[in-house]
Amino acid sequence: MLGIVEGLTEFLPVSSTGHLVVANRLLGNEDPTFEVAIQAGAITAIAVLYRQRLVRALMGIVRGGAGLATNLLTLIAVAALPATVLGLLADDWLDAHLFRPAVVAATTILGGLLLIVLERWLARRGDRAMRSLDSLTLRDAVTVGAMQCLALVPGTSRSASTIAGGLLAGLSRSAAAEFSFLVGLPILYGACALKLWKSREALRGEYLVDLGIGAAASFVTAILVVLPFVRFLQKHTFLPFAYYRIVAGIALLALIFSGVLRA
């Protein structure tokens, strides 16, 4: 169940971590390691779906020559660096203080409101300024990387933060979403590796089997979600996700105030 939740929400701007925190609590569990580790399955779906683009970028680096600064792998590394450093420094504090339903409720609602503001800004700017994924620059990668740091707070959504960074940099909705997926490769694999290392003593027997099942479920679900989401963004805005976030955040607050979930 948690793997399906992860695969459905990881690449949508609705916060997979927030959904996992709440789903895990509703199932009677509290395990930040599991909530992060099963993301390995979802991000592997991106490696599979975008393998040709990634291989072309790798071959471009191997062959050398001009264009290294705008090579896709260089841009991914630059965009991933800020959140990687901040995440390593603050990982234990984040686990101890922010992986809670009350935080998720607040950031889910706030993120929805900010998506509405962003869409209104895009409407005023017009589609003429929107660029494709192939036009990415180092400056764009830095903008996306800075925005991605916001996603260290559960409920903010890594996807929403990085997509917003891409849109602010002038990318189209679909291009911003695809770069968001790709930037997740080092971030999510790194986060999974860090959590698993810290919990290495528990990685045996039934717990290891559970992690494998969760990761497999998230992989299959993400494979089914990613490409339809990109096609959706070619013709639609992020407003449906913004409204969903607001409704979901209010519903979560109701569960907290009713005593179903601990804040």
N, C-alpha and C positions, 0 to 999 in steps of 0.2 A: 504493500500500500504506500509506504513512504517513497519507494522508488518511482512509482507512477506519479505521485505528487511532484517529485523532483523533476522528472522528465517533462511533465506538462508545464511547469512554471519556470524552469531555469532560464529560458531564453525569451520569455515574455516579460514585459516591464511591470511585473506584479510582485516580485521578490520570492524566489524559491526558498531562501533561508527562512523568511518569515512564515511561509506556508508550512515548512518542515517543523519549525519550532512549535507552531500551534498544533499541527497534526500529531506530532510526537507526544505533546502533553495530553491531547485528547485520548491517545492510546495508552496513557498512563506511564509514559517513559520520559526521562530527561537525560539525553546523551548527545551533547554537541559534537562529539567525534563522529557518531553515526550520521548526524545531519549533514556534516561536511563531506565525509568520506564517500558517500554514495554519489556525490557529484561527479566522481571520476567516470561513471558510466555515461552521464549526459554529455560531458565534454568530449568523450571519445566519439560520440556520434558526430560532433563537429569535425573532428580529425578525419573521420571517414567520408562525410559528405563533401568536405572541401579539400580532399586529399590532392586533387590535381592542381589546384591553385597553390597549395603549400609546396608541392614538389617543384613546380615551376619557379617559385621564389627561392627555394633551396638551390636549385641548379643555377640560378642567376648569381648567387653568392659564390658557389663553387667555381664558376667560370670567371668570376672577377669582372673587372672593367667598371665603367661608369654606371651609376644608378644605385650604388649600395645604400645611399642615404634614403632613397625612396623605395627600397626593396620591401616587400610586404613583411618579411620576417624581422627586418630592422624596425619597422613601424610598430609591429606587435610588441617587440621587446621594449621599445621606448614607452609605449602606452602602458605596459604592465609594470614598469619599474616603480613608480610612486606608491601604488597600492601594495606592492610586494614588500617594500622597505617598511612602510607604515604598519602593515599587517604583521610582519615579524616582530616589530617592536611592541605592538599593542595586543598581540594575540591572547595572552592570558587574561589581561584586563577586560577585553571584549567578552570573553567567555564568562567571566565572573559577574559582569555588571549589565551587559546589554542583551544577552540571549534570553529575553523574557517576553511574554505575551504583551505586557503593557507597552514596552518599547516598540514592538512590532505594530501594535495598533496605531500608535501615534505617527510613526514614520510611514505607514501604509497610507493613512489619510493625507498627510502632508505631501507625500509623493504624488498622489492623485491630483491634488490641487495644483502642484507645480507643473504637472503634465498639461493640465488645462491652460495654464498661463503660457507654457511653451508653445502649444498649438495656436493660441491666439497671436503670439509673436510671429510664428511661421506664416500665418495667414496674412499678416500685414507685410511681411518681407516678400512673399510670393515665391513660386516654385522656380523662377528663373535663376535664383542664386544656388540651387541645389546641384551638387556634383556627384559623380559616380565613385565607386570604390577605387578605381584605377587612378584617380586624381589625388589621392591622399598625399599629404606632405608631413614632414617632421613636426611642423607647427600643429597640424591637426592631431597628430599622435599625442603630443604633449597636452593638448586640450582634453582629449579623451582620457588620458592617464590621470590628469588632475581630478576630473569628475568621478573617475572610478573609485577614488579614495572614499567618497561618500558611502559607497556600498559596503564598507566595513561595518556599518551600523545595520543590524538585522532589520528587515522590513523596508529598507531604502530601495533595494533591488540593484544588483550589479548591472543587469541589462538596461534598466531605466536610466541609470547614471551614465553609462557609456554611450547609450543611444543619444541621450540629451547632449553629451559632449560632441558627438558627431554632427548633430543637427546645428549646434551653435557654431561649429566649424564650417558649416555650409554644405554638408553631405545631404543627399536625399534620404528619406526615411528608410528605404530598403538598404541603401549602402551603409547607413549608420548602424542598422541592425546587424548586417553581415560582419562589419568590422568589430562590433560588440561581441559577436560569437567568437571570432578569431582571437581577440584579446583575452578571452576567457581561457584559452589553452594553457598558457604558462601560469595564470593566476589560480585556476581551479586545480590543475595538476599539482601545483606547489602547495596549495592549501590542504589538499588531500594527503600529500606526502608528509606535511608537517604534523597534521592530526594523527595520522597513523603511527608516526615515529614516537610521538608523545604517549600514545596508548599502546605501544608495541607489546607490553606485557599481557594485554587482554586479547591480542590477535591470535586466538587459537580456538579450536573446537567449534561450538555452535555459533559463537559470535562472528567468527570469520566466515562461516557459511551464510549467516544473515547478511553480512556486508556484501558478499558476492551476489546474493539474490537481489538485494536492493539496487546495486550498481547495474546489474543486467536489466532489471525492470526499467530503470531510468534511461539506459541506453536505447532500448527498443521504443520507449515512449517518445524520447527526444527525436529519434529518427523520423517518427511520424508527424511531429509538430513543426520542426524548423522550416522546411521548405514551404508548406502552406502559409506559415506566418509571414515569410518574405513576400510571397505572392499577394497576401492580404495588404501589406504595406505599400505595394505598388499602386493601389487604388484608394486606400483608406488612411485615416489619421489614427493617432493614438488615443483619441477621446474615449472609445469604448473601454480601454484598459484603465483610463483615469477614473471613469465612473465606477468601474468594478472595484478599484482600490478604495475609493471612498466608502462604498457600501460594505465592502469586506472589513474595513477598519472599524466602522461603526458596529457591525455585527460582532466583531471581536471584543470591542469595549463592552457590549451587552453581556457577552459570556463572562467577562471578568467581573463586572458589577453584580451579576447574578450568582457568582460563586462557582460556576462550572469550571473556570480556569483560575489559577493563582496568578496574580499580577507579576 
